[in-house]
Amino acid sequence: MSQDYPQELIEIIVVDGMSTDRTLEIVNRLKKKRPDMKVLMNPKGYKYPALNLALKEAVGDYIAIADAHSLYPRSYIRELAETLDQGKADNVGGGRIFHPRTKGLLAKAITFALTEPFGLCT
């Protein structure tokens, strides 16, 4: 939420997939700072139904998808909007850097697969 793009131009839609952690508690705390934030529930719990719910609610000119457990530089939304404003692309996105949470072989293998050009499947 900490972006250098004008905050009044950013619409925030959070879709919760019936989480059992502290997600809604955190979202409700953030909503006090941004009362215009929309919170939707995704009873299916899967990512793509959640995206569809959010897309139906979105009213902005551009849509940026920010996944959970991800960090974005302060300039992320501004740079995406500037690139789209140039009219040279219909869709833009930033690169992804993955850091395994554990040091196990499986975590390293997943990180490797996701950072290889042919491993990106989402």
Backbone as ProteinMPNN parsed JSONL, in Angstrom:
{"seq_chain_A": "MSQDYPQELIEIIVVDGMSTDRTLEIVNRLKKKRPDMKVLMNPKGYKYPALNLALKEAVGDYIAIADAHSLYPRSYIRELAETLDQGKADNVGGGRIFHPRTKGLLAKAITFALTEPFGLCT", "coords_chain_A": {"N_chain_A": [[0.814, -1.195, 0.0], [2.113, 1.108, 0.227], [2.86, 3.297, -1.924], [4.257, 5.434, -4.478], [2.515, 6.511, -6.218], [-0.364, 8.565, -6.812], [-2.47, 8.316, -4.056], [-5.231, 8.708, -4.079], [-5.953, 7.805, -6.52], [-5.761, 5.133, -6.438], [-7.456, 2.188, -6.178], [-8.333, -0.138, -3.817], [-8.873, -3.514, -3.588], [-9.542, -6.231, -1.71], [-9.529, -9.682, -1.691], [-10.557, -12.279, 0.177], [-9.819, -15.626, 0.668], [-11.313, -17.302, 2.429], [-9.568, -17.482, 4.585], [-7.751, -18.764, 7.406], [-5.959, -17.646, 9.01], [-4.586, -14.593, 10.316], [-5.482, -12.82, 8.423], [-7.936, -11.346, 7.813], [-8.141, -9.807, 10.119], [-5.882, -8.168, 9.9], [-6.486, -6.885, 7.47], [-8.824, -5.489, 8.216], [-7.735, -3.712, 10.049], [-6.103, -2.206, 8.335], [-8.085, -1.135, 6.781], [-9.124, 0.886, 8.324], [-7.399, 2.956, 7.846], [-7.777, 3.262, 5.168], [-10.728, 3.705, 4.36], [-12.171, 3.367, 2.038], [-11.438, 0.99, 0.979], [-12.27, -2.102, -0.476], [-13.579, -5.154, 0.658], [-13.845, -8.438, -0.146], [-15.329, -11.692, -0.105], [-14.185, -14.894, -0.935], [-15.555, -17.758, -1.298], [-14.78, -20.088, -2.591], [-12.066, -20.224, -2.38], [-9.938, -20.382, -4.145], [-7.461, -18.954, -6.373], [-8.209, -17.934, -9.006], [-11.1, -17.661, -9.115], [-11.187, -15.647, -7.188], [-9.833, -13.536, -8.448], [-11.657, -13.033, -10.511], [-13.875, -12.133, -9.022], [-12.822, -9.735, -7.968], [-12.252, -8.329, -10.338], [-14.812, -7.823, -11.312], [-15.656, -5.904, -9.531], [-13.885, -3.798, -9.808], [-13.215, -0.443, -10.838], [-11.382, 1.19, -12.018], [-9.097, 2.602, -14.516], [-6.852, 1.088, -14.983], [-5.675, -2.117, -13.927], [-4.01, -3.564, -11.296], [-2.553, -6.423, -10.044], [-1.848, -7.642, -6.937], [-0.307, -10.015, -5.221], [-0.672, -12.028, -2.23], [1.87, -12.342, 0.272], [3.835, -11.017, -1.1], [6.151, -8.497, -2.049], [6.401, -5.134, -3.117], [8.104, -2.596, -4.928], [8.096, 0.938, -4.046], [7.613, 2.413, -6.312], [6.185, 0.844, -8.036], [3.373, 0.742, -9.0], [3.199, 3.268, -10.208], [5.191, 3.071, -12.211], [4.123, 0.99, -13.762], [1.734, 2.218, -14.666], [2.807, 4.424, -16.075], [4.14, 3.1, -18.14], [1.994, 1.848, -19.467], [0.617, 4.157, -20.234], [2.213, 5.1, -22.259], [1.358, 3.747, -24.421], [2.409, 1.558, -25.747], [1.972, -1.001, -25.058], [-0.416, -3.48, -24.054], [-0.557, -4.821, -21.738], [1.288, -4.981, -18.804], [3.941, -5.852, -16.528], [5.898, -6.544, -13.61], [9.135, -7.987, -12.929], [9.753, -11.025, -11.1], [11.061, -11.988, -7.994], [12.102, -14.707, -6.221], [12.277, -16.048, -2.967], [13.176, -18.739, -1.085], [11.401, -19.972, 1.754], [12.368, -21.833, 3.465], [15.311, -23.883, 3.953], [15.343, -26.275, 2.726], [15.596, -28.96, 0.288], [13.338, -29.267, -1.395], [12.118, -26.708, -1.268], [14.134, -25.178, -2.441], [14.152, -26.32, -4.995], [11.603, -25.659, -5.954], [11.799, -22.858, -5.974], [13.837, -22.575, -7.889], [12.534, -23.644, -10.153], [10.479, -21.774, -10.496], [11.874, -19.498, -11.152], [13.104, -19.934, -13.522], [12.863, -19.291, -17.042], [11.056, -21.028, -18.434], [9.714, -22.081, -16.358], [7.844, -20.441, -15.266], [4.593, -20.473, -14.591], [2.288, -19.274, -13.747]], "CA_chain_A": [[0.0, 0.0, 0.0], [3.011, 2.251, 0.257], [3.229, 3.563, -3.305], [4.437, 6.85, -4.776], [1.426, 6.887, -7.124], [-1.369, 9.259, -5.996], [-3.331, 7.379, -3.329], [-6.638, 8.887, -4.447], [-6.169, 7.105, -7.789], [-5.582, 3.697, -6.21], [-8.599, 1.474, -5.603], [-7.837, -1.374, -3.215], [-9.872, -4.567, -3.425], [-8.954, -7.415, -1.095], [-10.403, -10.851, -1.754], [-10.091, -13.284, 1.134], [-10.232, -16.981, 0.298], [-11.718, -18.028, 3.635], [-8.336, -17.751, 5.326], [-7.89, -19.087, 8.828], [-4.909, -16.947, 9.746], [-4.987, -13.266, 10.776], [-5.652, -11.966, 7.25], [-9.042, -10.391, 7.949], [-7.796, -8.883, 11.205], [-4.943, -7.204, 9.319], [-7.226, -6.1, 6.478], [-9.712, -4.564, 8.933], [-6.886, -2.656, 10.611], [-5.723, -1.346, 7.21], [-9.304, -0.474, 6.299], [-9.301, 2.112, 9.112], [-6.611, 3.985, 7.161], [-8.34, 3.386, 3.815], [-12.115, 3.248, 4.47], [-12.703, 3.059, 0.709], [-10.991, -0.354, 0.602], [-13.34, -3.096, -0.58], [-13.196, -6.491, 1.119], [-14.752, -9.44, -0.697], [-15.058, -13.061, 0.333], [-14.128, -15.895, -1.998], [-15.805, -19.039, -0.627], [-14.109, -21.193, -3.281], [-10.717, -20.27, -1.847], [-8.915, -20.468, -5.191], [-7.024, -17.655, -6.879], [-8.879, -17.396, -10.188], [-12.402, -17.089, -8.744], [-10.931, -14.399, -6.463], [-9.539, -12.511, -9.449], [-12.913, -12.701, -11.188], [-14.661, -11.307, -8.1], [-12.214, -8.404, -7.906], [-12.409, -7.666, -11.637], [-16.201, -7.35, -11.419], [-15.805, -4.741, -8.652], [-12.922, -2.749, -10.147], [-13.737, 0.631, -11.678], [-10.282, 2.002, -12.52], [-8.632, 2.45, -15.896], [-5.849, 0.028, -14.982], [-5.811, -3.077, -12.833], [-2.756, -4.173, -10.851], [-2.812, -7.542, -9.143], [-0.781, -7.792, -5.956], [-0.558, -11.259, -4.499], [-0.244, -12.138, -0.84], [3.258, -12.768, 0.485], [4.665, -10.367, -2.111], [6.581, -7.129, -1.756], [6.504, -4.346, -4.333], [8.775, -1.314, -4.698], [7.188, 2.093, -3.96], [7.357, 2.951, -7.654], [5.614, -0.228, -8.854], [2.148, 1.123, -9.707], [3.517, 4.412, -11.068], [5.92, 2.602, -13.387], [3.18, 0.253, -14.604], [0.84, 3.188, -15.304], [3.584, 5.185, -17.056], [4.387, 2.231, -19.297], [0.722, 1.72, -20.19], [0.289, 5.461, -20.815], [3.001, 5.278, -23.486], [0.587, 3.127, -25.49], [3.185, 0.548, -26.478], [1.639, -2.337, -24.54], [-1.754, -3.638, -23.483], [-0.405, -5.5, -20.461], [2.658, -4.868, -18.304], [4.156, -6.431, -15.206], [7.275, -6.521, -13.155], [9.791, -9.268, -12.714], [9.524, -11.607, -9.779], [12.22, -12.568, -7.322], [11.611, -15.674, -5.24], [13.17, -16.423, -1.878], [12.571, -19.861, -0.356], [11.212, -19.733, 3.187], [13.173, -22.805, 4.198], [16.545, -24.24, 3.256], [15.215, -27.646, 2.25], [15.767, -29.237, -1.13], [12.085, -29.003, -2.104], [11.957, -25.255, -1.375], [15.103, -24.712, -3.439], [13.714, -26.797, -6.313], [10.453, -24.846, -6.357], [12.326, -21.538, -6.302], [14.542, -22.705, -9.16], [11.545, -23.834, -11.227], [9.722, -20.545, -10.7], [12.715, -18.428, -11.676], [13.521, -20.28, -14.88], [11.881, -18.772, -18.004], [10.022, -21.996, -18.771], [9.084, -22.534, -15.129], [6.769, -19.529, -14.889], [3.34, -21.056, -15.064], [1.115, -18.563, -13.222]], "C_chain_A": [[0.855, 1.255, 0.0], [3.556, 2.486, -1.146], [3.407, 5.062, -3.511], [3.444, 7.348, -5.831], [0.35, 7.568, -6.277], [-2.383, 8.293, -5.372], [-4.799, 7.495, -3.722], [-6.978, 8.218, -5.782], [-6.047, 5.59, -7.647], [-6.822, 3.133, -5.525], [-8.06, 0.147, -5.068], [-9.004, -2.33, -3.006], [-9.148, -5.789, -2.878], [-9.974, -8.543, -1.192], [-9.806, -11.917, -0.847], [-10.678, -14.642, 0.769], [-10.551, -17.848, 1.491], [-10.496, -18.414, 4.473], [-8.627, -18.015, 6.795], [-6.785, -18.454, 9.655], [-5.442, -15.566, 10.161], [-5.257, -12.303, 9.618], [-6.746, -10.921, 7.446], [-8.798, -9.386, 9.066], [-6.878, -7.779, 10.673], [-5.655, -6.297, 8.323], [-8.138, -5.087, 7.168], [-8.933, -3.429, 9.581], [-6.466, -1.677, 9.508], [-6.916, -0.552, 6.687], [-9.593, 0.801, 7.098], [-8.531, 3.27, 8.487], [-7.158, 4.268, 5.765], [-9.785, 2.885, 3.833], [-12.751, 2.894, 3.13], [-12.293, 1.665, 0.222], [-12.182, -1.311, 0.584], [-12.798, -4.45, -0.135], [-14.267, -7.466, 0.644], [-14.363, -10.811, -0.177], [-15.144, -14.001, -0.865], [-14.327, -17.269, -1.358], [-15.134, -20.224, -1.314], [-12.658, -21.324, -2.832], [-9.608, -20.315, -2.874], [-8.639, -19.094, -5.784], [-7.897, -17.126, -8.013], [-10.312, -16.96, -9.931], [-12.246, -15.76, -7.989], [-10.643, -13.265, -7.437], [-10.811, -12.081, -10.17], [-13.811, -11.832, -10.315], [-14.136, -9.875, -8.077], [-12.409, -7.644, -9.216], [-13.824, -7.122, -11.827], [-16.427, -6.078, -10.604], [-14.961, -3.551, -9.088], [-13.535, -1.715, -11.088], [-12.63, 1.475, -12.312], [-9.95, 1.744, -13.979], [-7.647, 1.299, -16.027], [-6.107, -0.886, -13.798], [-4.439, -3.665, -12.543], [-3.113, -5.264, -9.851], [-1.603, -7.705, -8.232], [-1.105, -9.01, -5.101], [-0.087, -11.18, -3.051], [1.196, -12.635, -0.797], [4.193, -12.171, -0.555], [4.987, -8.949, -1.661], [6.785, -6.405, -3.076], [7.238, -3.048, -4.024], [7.758, -0.17, -4.71], [6.788, 2.618, -5.336], [6.579, 1.989, -8.546], [4.391, 0.221, -9.661], [2.416, 2.294, -10.649], [4.209, 3.959, -12.346], [5.023, 1.792, -14.324], [2.283, 1.221, -15.368], [1.575, 3.997, -16.368], [3.829, 4.367, -18.318], [3.117, 2.067, -20.124], [0.34, 3.026, -20.879], [1.066, 5.733, -22.104], [2.324, 4.621, -24.685], [1.312, 2.058, -26.277], [2.877, -0.876, -26.022], [0.213, -2.331, -24.011], [-1.704, -4.237, -22.085], [1.056, -5.372, -20.037], [2.746, -5.511, -16.926], [5.627, -6.362, -14.858], [7.84, -7.917, -13.03], [9.53, -9.763, -11.304], [10.827, -12.2, -9.263], [11.676, -13.47, -6.223], [12.693, -15.972, -4.214], [12.52, -17.585, -1.132], [12.476, -19.535, 1.131], [12.033, -20.687, 4.039], [14.392, -23.149, 3.362], [16.504, -25.642, 2.672], [15.334, -27.758, 0.738], [14.5, -28.928, -1.93], [11.881, -27.502, -2.305], [12.904, -24.686, -2.426], [14.684, -25.118, -4.844], [12.538, -25.971, -6.827], [10.914, -23.449, -6.758], [13.034, -21.563, -7.648], [13.549, -22.807, -10.316], [10.797, -22.544, -11.526], [10.559, -19.41, -11.269], [13.281, -18.735, -13.052], [12.463, -19.799, -15.868], [10.766, -19.755, -18.343], [9.299, -22.523, -17.535], [7.927, -21.649, -14.696], [5.456, -20.019, -15.457], [2.117, -20.345, -14.513], [0.929, -17.246, -13.908]], "O_chain_A": [[0.343, 2.355, -0.211], [4.595, 1.937, -1.512], [2.792, 5.868, -2.813], [3.538, 8.49, -6.28], [0.164, 7.187, -5.121], [-3.064, 7.549, -6.079], [-5.53, 6.505, -3.703], [-8.151, 8.08, -6.131], [-6.21, 4.854, -8.62], [-7.186, 3.555, -4.427], [-7.405, -0.6, -5.795], [-9.987, -2.003, -2.341], [-8.241, -6.318, -3.521], [-11.136, -8.377, -0.821], [-8.695, -12.395, -1.074], [-11.888, -14.78, 0.585], [-10.116, -18.997, 1.566], [-10.409, -19.524, 4.998], [-9.623, -17.545, 7.344], [-6.684, -18.694, 10.858], [-6.65, -15.407, 10.336], [-5.258, -11.089, 9.82], [-6.499, -9.729, 7.262], [-9.212, -8.232, 8.961], [-7.08, -6.6, 10.964], [-5.454, -5.083, 8.329], [-8.211, -3.936, 6.738], [-9.424, -2.303, 9.654], [-6.471, -0.464, 9.718], [-6.763, 0.572, 6.209], [-10.249, 1.707, 6.584], [-8.95, 4.424, 8.58], [-7.018, 5.376, 5.245], [-10.056, 1.773, 3.378], [-13.763, 2.194, 3.092], [-12.75, 1.214, -0.828], [-12.995, -1.327, 1.508], [-11.692, -4.839, -0.508], [-15.442, -7.335, 0.987], [-13.202, -11.057, 0.151], [-16.054, -13.908, -1.689], [-13.355, -17.883, -0.916], [-14.936, -21.264, -0.685], [-12.083, -22.411, -2.895], [-8.434, -20.289, -2.504], [-9.471, -18.19, -5.71], [-8.291, -15.96, -7.977], [-10.725, -15.946, -10.493], [-13.073, -14.86, -8.135], [-11.152, -12.156, -7.27], [-11.016, -10.891, -10.412], [-14.44, -10.897, -10.81], [-14.909, -8.92, -8.157], [-12.7, -6.448, -9.203], [-14.006, -6.07, -12.44], [-17.288, -5.266, -10.944], [-15.293, -2.409, -8.767], [-14.273, -2.058, -12.012], [-12.928, 2.394, -13.075], [-10.45, 0.803, -14.595], [-7.608, 0.617, -17.051], [-6.686, -0.474, -12.793], [-3.782, -4.2, -13.436], [-3.888, -5.039, -8.921], [-0.478, -7.883, -8.698], [-2.078, -9.01, -4.347], [0.777, -10.376, -2.701], [1.669, -13.277, -1.735], [5.233, -12.754, -0.861], [4.193, -8.297, -0.982], [7.283, -6.986, -4.041], [7.021, -2.457, -2.967], [6.689, -0.29, -5.309], [5.718, 3.209, -5.485], [6.34, 2.301, -9.712], [4.383, 0.089, -10.885], [1.911, 2.31, -11.772], [3.859, 4.407, -13.438], [5.149, 1.895, -15.545], [2.09, 1.07, -16.574], [1.033, 4.233, -17.447], [3.735, 4.885, -19.43], [3.163, 2.141, -21.352], [-0.2, 3.009, -21.985], [0.619, 6.513, -22.944], [2.674, 4.903, -25.831], [0.874, 1.686, -27.366], [3.448, -1.838, -26.535], [-0.297, -1.299, -23.575], [-2.679, -4.172, -21.336], [1.959, -5.629, -20.834], [1.734, -5.687, -16.247], [6.48, -6.146, -15.718], [7.104, -8.905, -13.027], [9.131, -8.997, -10.427], [11.585, -12.827, -10.003], [10.879, -13.035, -5.392], [13.867, -16.128, -4.55], [11.42, -17.432, -0.599], [13.366, -18.897, 1.694], [12.355, -20.39, 5.19], [14.492, -22.752, 2.201], [17.515, -26.142, 2.177], [15.189, -26.776, 0.01], [14.584, -28.382, -3.03], [11.512, -27.07, -3.397], [12.522, -23.816, -3.208], [14.843, -24.341, -5.785], [12.488, -25.625, -8.008], [10.466, -22.915, -7.773], [12.846, -20.659, -8.462], [13.705, -22.135, -11.336], [10.51, -22.25, -12.686], [10.008, -18.454, -11.814], [13.882, -17.863, -13.68], [11.272, -19.886, -15.57], [9.623, -19.335, -18.522], [8.372, -23.324, -17.654], [7.118, -22.048, -13.858], [5.239, -19.981, -16.668], [0.996, -20.774, -14.786], [-0.009, -16.513, -13.593]]}, "name": "protein", "num_of_chains": 1, "seq": "MSQDYPQELIEIIVVDGMSTDRTLEIVNRLKKKRPDMKVLMNPKGYKYPALNLALKEAVGDYIAIADAHSLYPRSYIRELAETLDQGKADNVGGGRIFHPRTKGLLAKAITFALTEPFGLCT"}
